Structures are given as structure tokens and as C-alpha cells.
Amino acid sequence: MGDKVISEQLAGEYVIDGRRVEVTRLVWRDAEGLSYDITDAVTGALLRDESFDEYPTEDQVREALDERI
């Protein structure tokens, strides 16, 4: 999305195989709806290049972690 993020808020977290992952809700200036990013809670690194359109499930987060290995 080329738009500017106007709001970021911690929406939740998962602990998967001992690794804590945070889910951040994003609100965009010129786009409808919300999106969600997942980050490593320790390093702050994004775990996926694209945001989710809906709150990610544990399975989706696990899959993103598996892709990073």
C-alpha cells in the first residue's frame, strides 16, 4: 500500500514454540479497513513482507515463522 500509516496499535500476541510474536493493527490514511503486521517481539523484525487483511490466526503466524527459517 503506498499510503501512510496514521495509527499503529499492539493488537495481541502469540507464543509459538517459545518465540513471542506481536500482532500490530495498522490504520492507513487513504485506505479502507485495517491491516495487521506480525513482528518478532524481541527484535522488532517484521516476519512477513505483506500485511494481513484480517487478524492472523495462530496457523498463519506459524506458517510465517516457518518461512523465515
PDB file of N, H, CA, C and O in Angstrom:
ATOM      1  N   MET A   1       0.843  -1.195   0.000  1.00  0.00           N
ATOM      2  CA  MET A   1       0.000   0.000   0.000  1.00  0.00           C
ATOM      3  C   MET A   1       0.869   1.232   0.000  1.00  0.00           C
ATOM      4  O   MET A   1       1.718   1.324   0.887  1.00  0.00           O
ATOM      5  N   GLY A   2       0.758   2.124  -0.838  1.00  0.00           N
ATOM      6  H   GLY A   2       0.069   2.049  -1.559  1.00  0.00           H
ATOM      7  CA  GLY A   2       1.609   3.286  -0.839  1.00  0.00           C
ATOM      8  C   GLY A   2       1.167   4.360   0.124  1.00  0.00           C
ATOM      9  O   GLY A   2       1.823   5.396   0.229  1.00  0.00           O
ATOM     10  N   ASP A   3       0.078   4.146   0.830  1.00  0.00           N
ATOM     11  H   ASP A   3      -0.455   3.304   0.745  1.00  0.00           H
ATOM     12  CA  ASP A   3      -0.465   5.149   1.733  1.00  0.00           C
ATOM     13  C   ASP A   3       0.333   5.245   3.014  1.00  0.00           C
ATOM     14  O   ASP A   3       1.172   4.393   3.307  1.00  0.00           O
ATOM     15  N   LYS A   4       0.065   6.280   3.763  1.00  0.00           N
ATOM     16  H   LYS A   4      -0.616   6.972   3.525  1.00  0.00           H
ATOM     17  CA  LYS A   4       0.747   6.492   5.025  1.00  0.00           C
ATOM     18  C   LYS A   4      -0.035   5.875   6.185  1.00  0.00           C
ATOM     19  O   LYS A   4      -1.256   6.008   6.265  1.00  0.00           O
ATOM     20  N   VAL A   5       0.678   5.206   7.071  1.00  0.00           N
ATOM     21  H   VAL A   5       1.670   5.098   7.007  1.00  0.00           H
ATOM     22  CA  VAL A   5       0.070   4.654   8.280  1.00  0.00           C
ATOM     23  C   VAL A   5      -0.180   5.812   9.241  1.00  0.00           C
ATOM     24  O   VAL A   5       0.729   6.585   9.546  1.00  0.00           O
ATOM     25  N   ILE A   6      -1.424   5.926   9.715  1.00  0.00           N
ATOM     26  H   ILE A   6      -2.163   5.299   9.467  1.00  0.00           H
ATOM     27  CA  ILE A   6      -1.746   7.010  10.648  1.00  0.00           C
ATOM     28  C   ILE A   6      -1.903   6.512  12.078  1.00  0.00           C
ATOM     29  O   ILE A   6      -1.948   7.309  13.015  1.00  0.00           O
ATOM     30  N   SER A   7      -1.985   5.191  12.247  1.00  0.00           N
ATOM     31  H   SER A   7      -1.948   4.544  11.486  1.00  0.00           H
ATOM     32  CA  SER A   7      -2.132   4.639  13.589  1.00  0.00           C
ATOM     33  C   SER A   7      -1.595   3.217  13.628  1.00  0.00           C
ATOM     34  O   SER A   7      -1.872   2.407  12.743  1.00  0.00           O
ATOM     35  N   GLU A   8      -0.827   2.929  14.664  1.00  0.00           N
ATOM     36  H   GLU A   8      -0.602   3.587  15.383  1.00  0.00           H
ATOM     37  CA  GLU A   8      -0.348   1.567  14.926  1.00  0.00           C
ATOM     38  C   GLU A   8      -0.669   1.240  16.375  1.00  0.00           C
ATOM     39  O   GLU A   8      -0.418   2.046  17.271  1.00  0.00           O
ATOM     40  N   GLN A   9      -1.221   0.065  16.602  1.00  0.00           N
ATOM     41  H   GLN A   9      -1.425  -0.590  15.875  1.00  0.00           H
ATOM     42  CA  GLN A   9      -1.566  -0.328  17.964  1.00  0.00           C
ATOM     43  C   GLN A   9      -1.323  -1.823  18.145  1.00  0.00           C
ATOM     44  O   GLN A   9      -1.703  -2.631  17.297  1.00  0.00           O
ATOM     45  N   LEU A  10      -0.691  -2.177  19.248  1.00  0.00           N
ATOM     46  H   LEU A  10      -0.382  -1.520  19.936  1.00  0.00           H
ATOM     47  CA  LEU A  10      -0.497  -3.591  19.566  1.00  0.00           C
ATOM     48  C   LEU A  10      -1.874  -4.216  19.740  1.00  0.00           C
ATOM     49  O   LEU A  10      -2.669  -3.765  20.564  1.00  0.00           O
ATOM     50  N   ALA A  11      -2.150  -5.253  18.964  1.00  0.00           N
ATOM     51  H   ALA A  11      -1.504  -5.620  18.294  1.00  0.00           H
ATOM     52  CA  ALA A  11      -3.468  -5.875  18.982  1.00  0.00           C
ATOM     53  C   ALA A  11      -3.460  -7.232  19.689  1.00  0.00           C
ATOM     54  O   ALA A  11      -4.516  -7.728  20.083  1.00  0.00           O
ATOM     55  N   GLY A  12      -2.287  -7.832  19.851  1.00  0.00           N
ATOM     56  H   GLY A  12      -1.430  -7.429  19.531  1.00  0.00           H
ATOM     57  CA  GLY A  12      -2.223  -9.129  20.503  1.00  0.00           C
ATOM     58  C   GLY A  12      -0.871  -9.768  20.302  1.00  0.00           C
ATOM     59  O   GLY A  12       0.045  -9.172  19.735  1.00  0.00           O
ATOM     60  N   GLU A  13      -0.767 -10.997  20.780  1.00  0.00           N
ATOM     61  H   GLU A  13      -1.511 -11.480  21.241  1.00  0.00           H
ATOM     62  CA  GLU A  13       0.485 -11.722  20.614  1.00  0.00           C
ATOM     63  C   GLU A  13       0.236 -13.215  20.635  1.00  0.00           C
ATOM     64  O   GLU A  13      -0.796 -13.690  21.110  1.00  0.00           O
ATOM     65  N   TYR A  14       1.193 -13.930  20.117  1.00  0.00           N
ATOM     66  H   TYR A  14       2.031 -13.544  19.732  1.00  0.00           H
ATOM     67  CA  TYR A  14       1.206 -15.389  20.149  1.00  0.00           C
ATOM     68  C   TYR A  14       2.561 -15.823  20.681  1.00  0.00           C
ATOM     69  O   TYR A  14       3.560 -15.131  20.485  1.00  0.00           O
ATOM     70  N   VAL A  15       2.598 -16.957  21.350  1.00  0.00           N
ATOM     71  H   VAL A  15       1.787 -17.519  21.509  1.00  0.00           H
ATOM     72  CA  VAL A  15       3.860 -17.608  21.696  1.00  0.00           C
ATOM     73  C   VAL A  15       3.837 -18.948  20.972  1.00  0.00           C
ATOM     74  O   VAL A  15       3.009 -19.815  21.252  1.00  0.00           O
ATOM     75  N   ILE A  16       4.764 -19.092  20.036  1.00  0.00           N
ATOM     76  H   ILE A  16       5.437 -18.387  19.808  1.00  0.00           H
ATOM     77  CA  ILE A  16       4.819 -20.292  19.211  1.00  0.00           C
ATOM     78  C   ILE A  16       6.207 -20.899  19.339  1.00  0.00           C
ATOM     79  O   ILE A  16       7.212 -20.291  18.971  1.00  0.00           O
ATOM     80  N   ASP A  17       6.232 -22.105  19.868  1.00  0.00           N
ATOM     81  H   ASP A  17       5.415 -22.599  20.167  1.00  0.00           H
ATOM     82  CA  ASP A  17       7.500 -22.813  20.075  1.00  0.00           C
ATOM     83  C   ASP A  17       8.486 -21.958  20.869  1.00  0.00           C
ATOM     84  O   ASP A  17       9.681 -21.944  20.577  1.00  0.00           O
ATOM     85  N   GLY A  18       7.980 -21.254  21.865  1.00  0.00           N
ATOM     86  H   GLY A  18       7.009 -21.265  22.102  1.00  0.00           H
ATOM     87  CA  GLY A  18       8.830 -20.443  22.735  1.00  0.00           C
ATOM     88  C   GLY A  18       9.189 -19.078  22.173  1.00  0.00           C
ATOM     89  O   GLY A  18       9.906 -18.315  22.821  1.00  0.00           O
ATOM     90  N   ARG A  19       8.714 -18.761  21.000  1.00  0.00           N
ATOM     91  H   ARG A  19       8.132 -19.380  20.473  1.00  0.00           H
ATOM     92  CA  ARG A  19       9.025 -17.473  20.366  1.00  0.00           C
ATOM     93  C   ARG A  19       7.795 -16.571  20.450  1.00  0.00           C
ATOM     94  O   ARG A  19       6.709 -16.946  20.008  1.00  0.00           O
ATOM     95  N   ARG A  20       7.975 -15.379  21.020  1.00  0.00           N
ATOM     96  H   ARG A  20       8.857 -15.074  21.378  1.00  0.00           H
ATOM     97  CA  ARG A  20       6.860 -14.447  21.177  1.00  0.00           C
ATOM     98  C   ARG A  20       6.758 -13.554  19.942  1.00  0.00           C
ATOM     99  O   ARG A  20       7.728 -12.930  19.513  1.00  0.00           O
ATOM    100  N   VAL A  21       5.552 -13.517  19.391  1.00  0.00           N
ATOM    101  H   VAL A  21       4.764 -14.024  19.740  1.00  0.00           H
ATOM    102  CA  VAL A  21       5.272 -12.754  18.178  1.00  0.00           C
ATOM    103  C   VAL A  21       4.153 -11.762  18.498  1.00  0.00           C
ATOM    104  O   VAL A  21       3.137 -12.131  19.087  1.00  0.00           O
ATOM    105  N   GLU A  22       4.351 -10.494  18.103  1.00  0.00           N
ATOM    106  H   GLU A  22       5.177 -10.195  17.625  1.00  0.00           H
ATOM    107  CA  GLU A  22       3.344  -9.467  18.337  1.00  0.00           C
ATOM    108  C   GLU A  22       2.564  -9.189  17.055  1.00  0.00           C
ATOM    109  O   GLU A  22       3.111  -9.220  15.953  1.00  0.00           O
ATOM    110  N   VAL A  23       1.276  -8.916  17.229  1.00  0.00           N
ATOM    111  H   VAL A  23       0.831  -8.891  18.124  1.00  0.00           H
ATOM    112  CA  VAL A  23       0.400  -8.552  16.118  1.00  0.00           C
ATOM    113  C   VAL A  23       0.059  -7.068  16.291  1.00  0.00           C
ATOM    114  O   VAL A  23      -0.468  -6.658  17.325  1.00  0.00           O
ATOM    115  N   THR A  24       0.367  -6.278  15.270  1.00  0.00           N
ATOM    116  H   THR A  24       0.795  -6.611  14.430  1.00  0.00           H
ATOM    117  CA  THR A  24       0.122  -4.834  15.311  1.00  0.00           C
ATOM    118  C   THR A  24      -0.955  -4.475  14.299  1.00  0.00           C
ATOM    119  O   THR A  24      -0.886  -4.857  13.131  1.00  0.00           O
ATOM    120  N   ARG A  25      -1.956  -3.728  14.773  1.00  0.00           N
ATOM    121  H   ARG A  25      -2.012  -3.418  15.722  1.00  0.00           H
ATOM    122  CA  ARG A  25      -3.034  -3.268  13.891  1.00  0.00           C
ATOM    123  C   ARG A  25      -2.649  -1.926  13.283  1.00  0.00           C
ATOM    124  O   ARG A  25      -2.245  -1.007  13.996  1.00  0.00           O
ATOM    125  N   LEU A  26      -2.774  -1.816  11.972  1.00  0.00           N
ATOM    126  H   LEU A  26      -3.101  -2.562  11.393  1.00  0.00           H
ATOM    127  CA  LEU A  26      -2.415  -0.599  11.253  1.00  0.00           C
ATOM    128  C   LEU A  26      -3.664   0.047  10.651  1.00  0.00           C
ATOM    129  O   LEU A  26      -4.535  -0.640  10.118  1.00  0.00           O
ATOM    130  N   VAL A  27      -3.736   1.374  10.746  1.00  0.00           N
ATOM    131  H   VAL A  27      -3.028   1.931  11.179  1.00  0.00           H
ATOM    132  CA  VAL A  27      -4.779   2.146  10.078  1.00  0.00           C
ATOM    133  C   VAL A  27      -4.068   3.039   9.071  1.00  0.00           C
ATOM    134  O   VAL A  27      -3.096   3.717   9.404  1.00  0.00           O
ATOM    135  N   TRP A  28      -4.560   3.032   7.840  1.00  0.00           N
ATOM    136  H   TRP A  28      -5.350   2.481   7.569  1.00  0.00           H
ATOM    137  CA  TRP A  28      -3.942   3.775   6.748  1.00  0.00           C
ATOM    138  C   TRP A  28      -4.738   5.032   6.439  1.00  0.00           C
ATOM    139  O   TRP A  28      -5.962   5.042   6.573  1.00  0.00           O
ATOM    140  N   ARG A  29      -4.064   6.076   6.032  1.00  0.00           N
ATOM    141  H   ARG A  29      -3.070   6.069   5.923  1.00  0.00           H
ATOM    142  CA  ARG A  29      -4.703   7.369   5.758  1.00  0.00           C
ATOM    143  C   ARG A  29      -5.712   7.277   4.625  1.00  0.00           C
ATOM    144  O   ARG A  29      -6.844   7.734   4.786  1.00  0.00           O
ATOM    145  N   ASP A  30      -5.351   6.709   3.500  1.00  0.00           N
ATOM    146  H   ASP A  30      -4.432   6.337   3.369  1.00  0.00           H
ATOM    147  CA  ASP A  30      -6.214   6.735   2.321  1.00  0.00           C
ATOM    148  C   ASP A  30      -6.707   5.355   1.902  1.00  0.00           C
ATOM    149  O   ASP A  30      -6.920   5.111   0.714  1.00  0.00           O
ATOM    150  N   ALA A  31      -6.888   4.472   2.839  1.00  0.00           N
ATOM    151  H   ALA A  31      -6.715   4.670   3.803  1.00  0.00           H
ATOM    152  CA  ALA A  31      -7.355   3.126   2.507  1.00  0.00           C
ATOM    153  C   ALA A  31      -8.436   2.693   3.492  1.00  0.00           C
ATOM    154  O   ALA A  31      -8.388   3.023   4.677  1.00  0.00           O
ATOM    155  N   GLU A  32      -9.396   1.957   2.984  1.00  0.00           N
ATOM    156  H   GLU A  32      -9.434   1.689   2.021  1.00  0.00           H
ATOM    157  CA  GLU A  32     -10.438   1.426   3.852  1.00  0.00           C
ATOM    158  C   GLU A  32      -9.934   0.218   4.612  1.00  0.00           C
ATOM    159  O   GLU A  32      -9.033  -0.485   4.154  1.00  0.00           O
ATOM    160  N   GLY A  33     -10.509  -0.017   5.757  1.00  0.00           N
ATOM    161  H   GLY A  33     -11.241   0.554   6.129  1.00  0.00           H
ATOM    162  CA  GLY A  33     -10.187  -1.203   6.530  1.00  0.00           C
ATOM    163  C   GLY A  33      -8.883  -1.094   7.300  1.00  0.00           C
ATOM    164  O   GLY A  33      -8.246  -0.042   7.351  1.00  0.00           O
ATOM    165  N   LEU A  34      -8.514  -2.197   7.885  1.00  0.00           N
ATOM    166  H   LEU A  34      -9.031  -3.052   7.844  1.00  0.00           H
ATOM    167  CA  LEU A  34      -7.312  -2.293   8.709  1.00  0.00           C
ATOM    168  C   LEU A  34      -6.384  -3.319   8.091  1.00  0.00           C
ATOM    169  O   LEU A  34      -6.773  -4.087   7.212  1.00  0.00           O
ATOM    170  N   SER A  35      -5.159  -3.317   8.564  1.00  0.00           N
ATOM    171  H   SER A  35      -4.843  -2.693   9.278  1.00  0.00           H
ATOM    172  CA  SER A  35      -4.248  -4.409   8.227  1.00  0.00           C
ATOM    173  C   SER A  35      -3.441  -4.740   9.469  1.00  0.00           C
ATOM    174  O   SER A  35      -3.394  -3.966  10.425  1.00  0.00           O
ATOM    175  N   TYR A  36      -2.803  -5.911   9.436  1.00  0.00           N
ATOM    176  H   TYR A  36      -2.842  -6.540   8.659  1.00  0.00           H
ATOM    177  CA  TYR A  36      -2.100  -6.423  10.604  1.00  0.00           C
ATOM    178  C   TYR A  36      -0.716  -6.899  10.205  1.00  0.00           C
ATOM    179  O   TYR A  36      -0.554  -7.649   9.243  1.00  0.00           O
ATOM    180  N   ASP A  37       0.280  -6.451  10.958  1.00  0.00           N
ATOM    181  H   ASP A  37       0.148  -5.841  11.740  1.00  0.00           H
ATOM    182  CA  ASP A  37       1.651  -6.918  10.778  1.00  0.00           C
ATOM    183  C   ASP A  37       2.021  -7.827  11.933  1.00  0.00           C
ATOM    184  O   ASP A  37       1.489  -7.692  13.035  1.00  0.00           O
ATOM    185  N   ILE A  38       2.933  -8.752  11.679  1.00  0.00           N
ATOM    186  H   ILE A  38       3.365  -8.862  10.783  1.00  0.00           H
ATOM    187  CA  ILE A  38       3.458  -9.585  12.760  1.00  0.00           C
ATOM    188  C   ILE A  38       4.954  -9.333  12.854  1.00  0.00           C
ATOM    189  O   ILE A  38       5.662  -9.278  11.848  1.00  0.00           O
ATOM    190  N   THR A  39       5.415  -9.181  14.092  1.00  0.00           N
ATOM    191  H   THR A  39       4.840  -9.225  14.908  1.00  0.00           H
ATOM    192  CA  THR A  39       6.824  -8.903  14.336  1.00  0.00           C
ATOM    193  C   THR A  39       7.341  -9.795  15.453  1.00  0.00           C
ATOM    194  O   THR A  39       6.593 -10.242  16.323  1.00  0.00           O
ATOM    195  N   ASP A  40       8.641 -10.039  15.400  1.00  0.00           N
ATOM    196  H   ASP A  40       9.248  -9.676  14.694  1.00  0.00           H
ATOM    197  CA  ASP A  40       9.317 -10.741  16.489  1.00  0.00           C
ATOM    198  C   ASP A  40       9.324  -9.799  17.690  1.00  0.00           C
ATOM    199  O   ASP A  40       9.802  -8.669  17.585  1.00  0.00           O
ATOM    200  N   ALA A  41       8.805 -10.243  18.816  1.00  0.00           N
ATOM    201  H   ALA A  41       8.417 -11.160  18.902  1.00  0.00           H
ATOM    202  CA  ALA A  41       8.679  -9.377  19.986  1.00  0.00           C
ATOM    203  C   ALA A  41      10.027  -8.964  20.561  1.00  0.00           C
ATOM    204  O   ALA A  41      10.122  -7.914  21.196  1.00  0.00           O
ATOM    205  N   VAL A  42      11.062  -9.754  20.358  1.00  0.00           N
ATOM    206  H   VAL A  42      10.985 -10.607  19.842  1.00  0.00           H
ATOM    207  CA  VAL A  42      12.380  -9.447  20.910  1.00  0.00           C
ATOM    208  C   VAL A  42      13.149  -8.481  20.007  1.00  0.00           C
ATOM    209  O   VAL A  42      13.715  -7.496  20.483  1.00  0.00           O
ATOM    210  N   THR A  43      13.166  -8.767  18.711  1.00  0.00           N
ATOM    211  H   THR A  43      12.706  -9.566  18.325  1.00  0.00           H
ATOM    212  CA  THR A  43      13.981  -7.961  17.791  1.00  0.00           C
ATOM    213  C   THR A  43      13.205  -6.839  17.107  1.00  0.00           C
ATOM    214  O   THR A  43      13.801  -5.874  16.628  1.00  0.00           O
ATOM    215  N   GLY A  44      11.875  -6.962  17.060  1.00  0.00           N
ATOM    216  H   GLY A  44      11.391  -7.746  17.449  1.00  0.00           H
ATOM    217  CA  GLY A  44      11.063  -5.994  16.349  1.00  0.00           C
ATOM    218  C   GLY A  44      11.039  -6.199  14.850  1.00  0.00           C
ATOM    219  O   GLY A  44      10.443  -5.401  14.127  1.00  0.00           O
ATOM    220  N   ALA A  45      11.678  -7.257  14.368  1.00  0.00           N
ATOM    221  H   ALA A  45      12.163  -7.905  14.956  1.00  0.00           H
ATOM    222  CA  ALA A  45      11.753  -7.528  12.931  1.00  0.00           C
ATOM    223  C   ALA A  45      10.396  -7.986  12.392  1.00  0.00           C
ATOM    224  O   ALA A  45       9.722  -8.819  12.998  1.00  0.00           O
ATOM    225  N   LEU A  46      10.012  -7.430  11.248  1.00  0.00           N
ATOM    226  H   LEU A  46      10.559  -6.753  10.756  1.00  0.00           H
ATOM    227  CA  LEU A  46       8.805  -7.902  10.568  1.00  0.00           C
ATOM    228  C   LEU A  46       9.018  -9.343  10.134  1.00  0.00           C
ATOM    229  O   LEU A  46      10.098  -9.703   9.665  1.00  0.00           O
ATOM    230  N   LEU A  47       7.999 -10.159  10.289  1.00  0.00           N
ATOM    231  H   LEU A  47       7.122  -9.867  10.670  1.00  0.00           H
ATOM    232  CA  LEU A  47       8.122 -11.575   9.945  1.00  0.00           C
ATOM    233  C   LEU A  47       7.490 -11.913   8.604  1.00  0.00           C
ATOM    234  O   LEU A  47       7.507 -13.066   8.172  1.00  0.00           O
ATOM    235  N   ARG A  48       6.938 -10.911   7.956  1.00  0.00           N
ATOM    236  H   ARG A  48       6.924  -9.975   8.307  1.00  0.00           H
ATOM    237  CA  ARG A  48       6.278 -11.128   6.670  1.00  0.00           C
ATOM    238  C   ARG A  48       6.318  -9.821   5.892  1.00  0.00           C
ATOM    239  O   ARG A  48       6.122  -8.751   6.468  1.00  0.00           O
ATOM    240  N   ASP A  49       6.569  -9.897   4.597  1.00  0.00           N
ATOM    241  H   ASP A  49       6.728 -10.766   4.129  1.00  0.00           H
ATOM    242  CA  ASP A  49       6.651  -8.695   3.769  1.00  0.00           C
ATOM    243  C   ASP A  49       5.305  -8.007   3.592  1.00  0.00           C
ATOM    244  O   ASP A  49       5.244  -6.781   3.502  1.00  0.00           O
ATOM    245  N   GLU A  50       4.243  -8.772   3.543  1.00  0.00           N
ATOM    246  H   GLU A  50       4.293  -9.768   3.617  1.00  0.00           H
ATOM    247  CA  GLU A  50       2.911  -8.214   3.351  1.00  0.00           C
ATOM    248  C   GLU A  50       2.113  -8.277   4.640  1.00  0.00           C
ATOM    249  O   GLU A  50       2.274  -9.193   5.447  1.00  0.00           O
ATOM    250  N   SER A  51       1.249  -7.285   4.820  1.00  0.00           N
ATOM    251  H   SER A  51       1.118  -6.541   4.165  1.00  0.00           H
ATOM    252  CA  SER A  51       0.351  -7.272   5.968  1.00  0.00           C
ATOM    253  C   SER A  51      -0.812  -8.227   5.718  1.00  0.00           C
ATOM    254  O   SER A  51      -1.130  -8.554   4.575  1.00  0.00           O
ATOM    255  N   PHE A  52      -1.435  -8.665   6.799  1.00  0.00           N
ATOM    256  H   PHE A  52      -1.176  -8.400   7.728  1.00  0.00           H
ATOM    257  CA  PHE A  52      -2.660  -9.453   6.713  1.00  0.00           C
ATOM    258  C   PHE A  52      -3.841  -8.480   6.640  1.00  0.00           C
ATOM    259  O   PHE A  52      -3.801  -7.411   7.250  1.00  0.00           O
ATOM    260  N   ASP A  53      -4.880  -8.842   5.905  1.00  0.00           N
ATOM    261  H   ASP A  53      -4.912  -9.709   5.409  1.00  0.00           H
ATOM    262  CA  ASP A  53      -6.092  -8.019   5.831  1.00  0.00           C
ATOM    263  C   ASP A  53      -6.985  -8.225   7.049  1.00  0.00           C
ATOM    264  O   ASP A  53      -7.791  -7.356   7.382  1.00  0.00           O
ATOM    265  N   GLU A  54      -6.846  -9.368   7.713  1.00  0.00           N
ATOM    266  H   GLU A  54      -6.192 -10.073   7.442  1.00  0.00           H
ATOM    267  CA  GLU A  54      -7.608  -9.691   8.923  1.00  0.00           C
ATOM    268  C   GLU A  54      -6.627 -10.162   9.982  1.00  0.00           C
ATOM    269  O   GLU A  54      -5.494 -10.538   9.678  1.00  0.00           O
ATOM    270  N   TYR A  55      -7.080 -10.135  11.232  1.00  0.00           N
ATOM    271  H   TYR A  55      -8.000  -9.829  11.479  1.00  0.00           H
ATOM    272  CA  TYR A  55      -6.223 -10.582  12.337  1.00  0.00           C
ATOM    273  C   TYR A  55      -5.722 -11.995  12.033  1.00  0.00           C
ATOM    274  O   TYR A  55      -6.531 -12.892  11.797  1.00  0.00           O
ATOM    275  N   PRO A  56      -4.414 -12.208  12.034  1.00  0.00           N
ATOM    276  CA  PRO A  56      -3.885 -13.522  11.644  1.00  0.00           C
ATOM    277  C   PRO A  56      -4.167 -14.599  12.689  1.00  0.00           C
ATOM    278  O   PRO A  56      -4.148 -14.353  13.895  1.00  0.00           O
ATOM    279  N   THR A  57      -4.428 -15.791  12.182  1.00  0.00           N
ATOM    280  H   THR A  57      -4.443 -15.991  11.203  1.00  0.00           H
ATOM    281  CA  THR A  57      -4.634 -16.932  13.061  1.00  0.00           C
ATOM    282  C   THR A  57      -3.282 -17.468  13.530  1.00  0.00           C
ATOM    283  O   THR A  57      -2.240 -17.114  12.979  1.00  0.00           O
ATOM    284  N   GLU A  58      -3.312 -18.303  14.527  1.00  0.00           N
ATOM    285  H   GLU A  58      -4.159 -18.590  14.974  1.00  0.00           H
ATOM    286  CA  GLU A  58      -2.073 -18.924  15.003  1.00  0.00           C
ATOM    287  C   GLU A  58      -1.413 -19.727  13.882  1.00  0.00           C
ATOM    288  O   GLU A  58      -0.189 -19.719  13.754  1.00  0.00           O
ATOM    289  N   ASP A  59      -2.207 -20.412  13.079  1.00  0.00           N
ATOM    290  H   ASP A  59      -3.201 -20.418  13.183  1.00  0.00           H
ATOM    291  CA  ASP A  59      -1.659 -21.185  11.960  1.00  0.00           C
ATOM    292  C   ASP A  59      -0.963 -20.286  10.933  1.00  0.00           C
ATOM    293  O   ASP A  59       0.086 -20.652  10.403  1.00  0.00           O
ATOM    294  N   GLN A  60      -1.537 -19.121  10.652  1.00  0.00           N
ATOM    295  H   GLN A  60      -2.389 -18.824  11.082  1.00  0.00           H
ATOM    296  CA  GLN A  60      -0.907 -18.194   9.711  1.00  0.00           C
ATOM    297  C   GLN A  60       0.414 -17.664  10.254  1.00  0.00           C
ATOM    298  O   GLN A  60       1.379 -17.506   9.507  1.00  0.00           O
ATOM    299  N   VAL A  61       0.454 -17.392  11.549  1.00  0.00           N
ATOM    300  H   VAL A  61      -0.331 -17.520  12.156  1.00  0.00           H
ATOM    301  CA  VAL A  61       1.694 -16.906  12.169  1.00  0.00           C
ATOM    302  C   VAL A  61       2.740 -18.004  12.170  1.00  0.00           C
ATOM    303  O   VAL A  61       3.908 -17.753  11.871  1.00  0.00           O
ATOM    304  N   ARG A  62       2.331 -19.211  12.501  1.00  0.00           N
ATOM    305  H   ARG A  62       1.382 -19.414  12.744  1.00  0.00           H
ATOM    306  CA  ARG A  62       3.259 -20.349  12.476  1.00  0.00           C
ATOM    307  C   ARG A  62       3.843 -20.544  11.078  1.00  0.00           C
ATOM    308  O   ARG A  62       5.038 -20.800  10.934  1.00  0.00           O
ATOM    309  N   GLU A  63       3.007 -20.425  10.056  1.00  0.00           N
ATOM    310  H   GLU A  63       2.036 -20.217  10.173  1.00  0.00           H
ATOM    311  CA  GLU A  63       3.460 -20.563   8.674  1.00  0.00           C
ATOM    312  C   GLU A  63       4.480 -19.467   8.330  1.00  0.00           C
ATOM    313  O   GLU A  63       5.489 -19.743   7.681  1.00  0.00           O
ATOM    314  N   ALA A  64       4.224 -18.247   8.755  1.00  0.00           N
ATOM    315  H   ALA A  64       3.404 -18.023   9.282  1.00  0.00           H
ATOM    316  CA  ALA A  64       5.169 -17.139   8.506  1.00  0.00           C
ATOM    317  C   ALA A  64       6.502 -17.401   9.194  1.00  0.00           C
ATOM    318  O   ALA A  64       7.559 -17.121   8.630  1.00  0.00           O
ATOM    319  N   LEU A  65       6.456 -17.937  10.408  1.00  0.00           N
ATOM    320  H   LEU A  65       5.597 -18.165  10.866  1.00  0.00           H
ATOM    321  CA  LEU A  65       7.693 -18.271  11.115  1.00  0.00           C
ATOM    322  C   LEU A  65       8.449 -19.373  10.391  1.00  0.00           C
ATOM    323  O   LEU A  65       9.673 -19.309  10.270  1.00  0.00           O
ATOM    324  N   ASP A  66       7.731 -20.386   9.908  1.00  0.00           N
ATOM    325  H   ASP A  66       6.737 -20.438  10.006  1.00  0.00           H
ATOM    326  CA  ASP A  66       8.377 -21.480   9.183  1.00  0.00           C
ATOM    327  C   ASP A  66       9.049 -20.988   7.915  1.00  0.00           C
ATOM    328  O   ASP A  66      10.102 -21.501   7.537  1.00  0.00           O
ATOM    329  N   GLU A  67       8.455 -19.995   7.246  1.00  0.00           N
ATOM    330  H   GLU A  67       7.599 -19.578   7.553  1.00  0.00           H
ATOM    331  CA  GLU A  67       9.032 -19.449   6.022  1.00  0.00           C
ATOM    332  C   GLU A  67      10.308 -18.665   6.301  1.00  0.00           C
ATOM    333  O   GLU A  67      11.149 -18.529   5.412  1.00  0.00           O
ATOM    334  N   ARG A  68      10.470 -18.147   7.519  1.00  0.00           N
ATOM    335  H   ARG A  68       9.787 -18.258   8.241  1.00  0.00           H
ATOM    336  CA  ARG A  68      11.631 -17.339   7.882  1.00  0.00           C
ATOM    337  C   ARG A  68      12.846 -18.185   8.235  1.00  0.00           C
ATOM    338  O   ARG A  68      13.959 -17.666   8.321  1.00  0.00           O
ATOM    339  N   ILE A  69      12.648 -19.457   8.435  1.00  0.00           N
ATOM    340  H   ILE A  69      11.743 -19.879   8.365  1.00  0.00           H
ATOM    341  CA  ILE A  69      13.761 -20.334   8.853  1.00  0.00           C
ATOM    342  C   ILE A  69      14.574 -20.757   7.661  1.00  0.00           C
ATOM    343  O   ILE A  69      15.549 -21.494   7.809  1.00  0.00           O
TER     344      ILE A  69
END
